[in-house]
């Protein structure tokens, strides 16, 4: 594939309408992938938020119980 000691790069001619169709399909696929990854991230965020809320609740409850015992005993 060399002409006059130069490499020839193969080229392809594509119908512009078909090219746009392929780009539209790729855009739709990309949009679906982004949507699914956003949903997954949102679910993980909800789980982390729930866990942090439980920890804050336990800590708050312990503080209230300790304050009650300290004030009731004293």
Protein Blocks (a to p, Z undefined) as FASTA:
>chain_A
ZZhhiacdddddddfklmmmmmmmmmmmmmmmmmmmmmmmmmmmmmmmmmmmmmmmmmmm
mmmmmmmmmmmmZZ
